[in-house]
Amino acid sequence: MLLTSFRVNIPKTKNTYCKNKECKKHTLHKVTQYKKGKDSLAAQGKRRYDRKQSGYGGQTKPVFHKKAKTTKKIVLRLQCQSCKHFSQRPIKRCKHFEIVLIESCAGKNVDEMIFSCVCCGGPGCCGDRGEGPVGGGIDNEPVNVVVVVVEPGSQRRKMW
């Protein structure tokens, strides 16, 4: 059985290896999604196809109708922030793909935090001082809190 993810969130920046001869080290990369460019009318195959299609006689080449795949493989386009070199990295198939901004709290990256709350933070945030949602809302009423558990090098999981 093939397991496909339905929603994938990728951070806008990623620290990864740059293969360019100027860098050859791990640097911060800007992440965008690769998109196919517009087909050229001057390509040899397109000119040959247009020439064959011209005139009378209808459709001359077979048209493919048996499409089986419902998703495409996502390709990430990574641009090194120091040398501006582009590289591409394919990931698995998914129905919904999104590039999100992962915000940091108190100078810590989200990947380095172990627990974080909706207000702003994690260990040492306003929730620990009783000012934010963890300590209580107006008149110290209990407030629903979303806690995001993050272990270094793993995916984020929401705990309700």
Secondary structure, 3 states (H helix, E strand, C coil): CCCCEEEEEEECEEEEEECCCCCCEEEEEEEEECCCCCCCCCCHHHHHHHHHHCCCCCCCCCCCCCCCCCCCEEEEEEEECCCCCEEEEEEEEEEEEEEECCCCECCECHHHCCEECCCCCCCCCCCCCCCCCCCCCHHHCCCCCCEEECCCCCCCEEEC
